Amino acid sequence: MRNKNIKLQLWIDENEAQKLSAVSKKCNVTQSALIRYLINDFIPREAPPPEYYDIIHELRNIGNNMYQIYYRLESMGLIDAPMYKENAKHVTEVCDFLMSAFSPQKI
């Protein structure tokens, strides 16, 4: 259900229209979404390169594989749990850092 029920008309000049269009394309959002970000005190960031999503996907797969290996080795008593947990935490932190690098930032 649509919860935005107020239409806003805005008059801007050609230069402003070009800037708005360019920034919205860089951020990979609509012009309306870009304006809403700004109204809600968020600084939009440029969209990540296409490879970014592949990297995030691979990192998540690595993390999932690590957990599967951990549970198998733990059941056999063959794992150094503190070392494993530190490495798993590092993979999670890298994923979180990459995600935050391209997320809109609150002012």
C-alpha positions as protocol buffer text, in pm:
chain_id: "A"
residue {
  index: 1
  type: MET
  ca { x: 0 y: 0 z: 0 }
}
residue {
  index: 2
  type: ARG
  ca { x: 127 y: 343 z: -90 }
}
residue {
  index: 3
  type: ASN
  ca { x: 177 y: 563 z: 214 }
}
residue {
  index: 4
  type: LYS
  ca { x: 288 y: 875 z: 33 }
}
residue {
  index: 5
  type: ASN
  ca { x: -25 y: 1070 z: -43 }
}
residue {
  index: 6
  type: ILE
  ca { x: 99 y: 1428 z: -84 }
}
residue {
  index: 7
  type: LYS
  ca { x: 204 y: 1539 z: -428 }
}
residue {
  index: 8
  type: LEU
  ca { x: 477 y: 1800 z: -441 }
}
residue {
  index: 9
  type: GLN
  ca { x: 539 y: 2006 z: -750 }
}
residue {
  index: 10
  type: LEU
  ca { x: 879 y: 2165 z: -784 }
}
residue {
  index: 11
  type: TRP
  ca { x: 1006 y: 2424 z: -1025 }
}
residue {
  index: 12
  type: ILE
  ca { x: 1378 y: 2413 z: -1104 }
}
residue {
  index: 13
  type: ASP
  ca { x: 1591 y: 2550 z: -1384 }
}
residue {
  index: 14
  type: GLU
  ca { x: 1768 y: 2344 z: -1650 }
}
residue {
  index: 15
  type: ASN
  ca { x: 2100 y: 2338 z: -1464 }
}
residue {
  index: 16
  type: GLU
  ca { x: 1936 y: 2214 z: -1143 }
}
residue {
  index: 17
  type: ALA
  ca { x: 1742 y: 1953 z: -1340 }
}
residue {
  index: 18
  type: GLN
  ca { x: 2063 y: 1823 z: -1496 }
}
residue {
  index: 19
  type: LYS
  ca { x: 2234 y: 1808 z: -1155 }
}
residue {
  index: 20
  type: LEU
  ca { x: 1936 y: 1629 z: -1000 }
}
residue {
  index: 21
  type: SER
  ca { x: 1930 y: 1379 z: -1282 }
}
residue {
  index: 22
  type: ALA
  ca { x: 2306 y: 1319 z: -1270 }
}
residue {
  index: 23
  type: VAL
  ca { x: 2315 y: 1270 z: -893 }
}
residue {
  index: 24
  type: SER
  ca { x: 2014 y: 1037 z: -894 }
}
residue {
  index: 25
  type: LYS
  ca { x: 2178 y: 826 z: -1167 }
}
residue {
  index: 26
  type: LYS
  ca { x: 2508 y: 812 z: -974 }
}
residue {
  index: 27
  type: CYS
  ca { x: 2321 y: 700 z: -661 }
}
residue {
  index: 28
  type: ASN
  ca { x: 2100 y: 462 z: -862 }
}
residue {
  index: 29
  type: VAL
  ca { x: 1779 y: 601 z: -709 }
}
residue {
  index: 30
  type: THR
  ca { x: 1486 y: 791 z: -852 }
}
residue {
  index: 31
  type: GLN
  ca { x: 1481 y: 1168 z: -831 }
}
residue {
  index: 32
  type: SER
  ca { x: 1193 y: 1143 z: -582 }
}
residue {
  index: 33
  type: ALA
  ca { x: 1389 y: 902 z: -363 }
}
residue {
  index: 34
  type: LEU
  ca { x: 1692 y: 1130 z: -374 }
}
residue {
  index: 35
  type: ILE
  ca { x: 1485 y: 1428 z: -257 }
}
residue {
  index: 36
  type: ARG
  ca { x: 1328 y: 1216 z: 20 }
}
residue {
  index: 37
  type: TYR
  ca { x: 1677 y: 1110 z: 137 }
}
residue {
  index: 38
  type: LEU
  ca { x: 1779 y: 1474 z: 162 }
}
residue {
  index: 39
  type: ILE
  ca { x: 1458 y: 1575 z: 341 }
}
residue {
  index: 40
  type: ASN
  ca { x: 1515 y: 1296 z: 596 }
}
residue {
  index: 41
  type: ASP
  ca { x: 1873 y: 1409 z: 667 }
}
residue {
  index: 42
  type: PHE
  ca { x: 2049 y: 1134 z: 473 }
}
residue {
  index: 43
  type: ILE
  ca { x: 2343 y: 1193 z: 245 }
}
residue {
  index: 44
  type: PRO
  ca { x: 2304 y: 961 z: -53 }
}
residue {
  index: 45
  type: ARG
  ca { x: 2617 y: 789 z: -177 }
}
residue {
  index: 46
  type: GLU
  ca { x: 2710 y: 681 z: -523 }
}
residue {
  index: 47
  type: ALA
  ca { x: 2593 y: 336 z: -618 }
}
residue {
  index: 48
  type: PRO
  ca { x: 2863 y: 72 z: -597 }
}
residue {
  index: 49
  type: PRO
  ca { x: 3016 y: -78 z: -909 }
}
residue {
  index: 50
  type: PRO
  ca { x: 2847 y: -395 z: -1037 }
}
residue {
  index: 51
  type: GLU
  ca { x: 3133 y: -608 z: -903 }
}
residue {
  index: 52
  type: TYR
  ca { x: 3045 y: -496 z: -549 }
}
residue {
  index: 53
  type: TYR
  ca { x: 2740 y: -723 z: -533 }
}
residue {
  index: 54
  type: ASP
  ca { x: 2946 y: -1018 z: -659 }
}
residue {
  index: 55
  type: ILE
  ca { x: 3206 y: -953 z: -388 }
}
residue {
  index: 56
  type: ILE
  ca { x: 2940 y: -933 z: -114 }
}
residue {
  index: 57
  type: HIS
  ca { x: 2783 y: -1256 z: -243 }
}
residue {
  index: 58
  type: GLU
  ca { x: 3119 y: -1435 z: -242 }
}
residue {
  index: 59
  type: LEU
  ca { x: 3205 y: -1312 z: 108 }
}
residue {
  index: 60
  type: ARG
  ca { x: 2872 y: -1437 z: 238 }
}
residue {
  index: 61
  type: ASN
  ca { x: 2932 y: -1774 z: 71 }
}
residue {
  index: 62
  type: ILE
  ca { x: 3275 y: -1791 z: 235 }
}
residue {
  index: 63
  type: GLY
  ca { x: 3118 y: -1714 z: 571 }
}
residue {
  index: 64
  type: ASN
  ca { x: 2853 y: -1983 z: 524 }
}
residue {
  index: 65
  type: ASN
  ca { x: 3118 y: -2237 z: 423 }
}
residue {
  index: 66
  type: MET
  ca { x: 3324 y: -2143 z: 727 }
}
residue {
  index: 67
  type: TYR
  ca { x: 3027 y: -2209 z: 956 }
}
residue {
  index: 68
  type: GLN
  ca { x: 2963 y: -2548 z: 796 }
}
residue {
  index: 69
  type: ILE
  ca { x: 3329 y: -2645 z: 834 }
}
residue {
  index: 70
  type: TYR
  ca { x: 3326 y: -2522 z: 1192 }
}
residue {
  index: 71
  type: TYR
  ca { x: 3029 y: -2734 z: 1295 }
}
residue {
  index: 72
  type: ARG
  ca { x: 3172 y: -3044 z: 1131 }
}
residue {
  index: 73
  type: LEU
  ca { x: 3516 y: -3001 z: 1291 }
}
residue {
  index: 74
  type: GLU
  ca { x: 3366 y: -2907 z: 1626 }
}
residue {
  index: 75
  type: SER
  ca { x: 3167 y: -3230 z: 1633 }
}
residue {
  index: 76
  type: MET
  ca { x: 3497 y: -3417 z: 1588 }
}
residue {
  index: 77
  type: GLY
  ca { x: 3679 y: -3199 z: 1843 }
}
residue {
  index: 78
  type: LEU
  ca { x: 3933 y: -3082 z: 1584 }
}
residue {
  index: 79
  type: ILE
  ca { x: 3899 y: -2703 z: 1582 }
}
residue {
  index: 80
  type: ASP
  ca { x: 4057 y: -2408 z: 1756 }
}
residue {
  index: 81
  type: ALA
  ca { x: 3731 y: -2228 z: 1837 }
}
residue {
  index: 82
  type: PRO
  ca { x: 3878 y: -1890 z: 1944 }
}
residue {
  index: 83
  type: MET
  ca { x: 4087 y: -1861 z: 1628 }
}
residue {
  index: 84
  type: TYR
  ca { x: 3795 y: -1964 z: 1409 }
}
residue {
  index: 85
  type: LYS
  ca { x: 3558 y: -1720 z: 1576 }
}
residue {
  index: 86
  type: GLU
  ca { x: 3809 y: -1435 z: 1529 }
}
residue {
  index: 87
  type: ASN
  ca { x: 3836 y: -1511 z: 1155 }
}
residue {
  index: 88
  type: ALA
  ca { x: 3458 y: -1544 z: 1117 }
}
residue {
  index: 89
  type: LYS
  ca { x: 3413 y: -1212 z: 1298 }
}
residue {
  index: 90
  type: HIS
  ca { x: 3661 y: -1051 z: 1059 }
}
residue {
  index: 91
  type: VAL
  ca { x: 3467 y: -1175 z: 751 }
}
residue {
  index: 92
  type: THR
  ca { x: 3145 y: -1035 z: 900 }
}
residue {
  index: 93
  type: GLU
  ca { x: 3313 y: -702 z: 973 }
}
residue {
  index: 94
  type: VAL
  ca { x: 3441 y: -677 z: 613 }
}
residue {
  index: 95
  type: CYS
  ca { x: 3089 y: -744 z: 479 }
}
residue {
  index: 96
  type: ASP
  ca { x: 2942 y: -484 z: 714 }
}
residue {
  index: 97
  type: PHE
  ca { x: 3207 y: -229 z: 617 }
}
residue {
  index: 98
  type: LEU
  ca { x: 3142 y: -280 z: 246 }
}
residue {
  index: 99
  type: MET
  ca { x: 2767 y: -251 z: 297 }
}
residue {
  index: 100
  type: SER
  ca { x: 2799 y: 69 z: 499 }
}
residue {
  index: 101
  type: ALA
  ca { x: 3040 y: 222 z: 248 }
}
residue {
  index: 102
  type: PHE
  ca { x: 2756 y: 251 z: -4 }
}
residue {
  index: 103
  type: SER
  ca { x: 2456 y: 301 z: 224 }
}
residue {
  index: 104
  type: PRO
  ca { x: 2305 y: 646 z: 266 }
}
residue {
  index: 105
  type: GLN
  ca { x: 2459 y: 819 z: 567 }
}
residue {
  index: 106
  type: LYS
  ca { x: 2253 y: 1000 z: 831 }
}
residue {
  index: 107
  type: ILE
  ca { x: 2361 y: 1363 z: 876 }
}
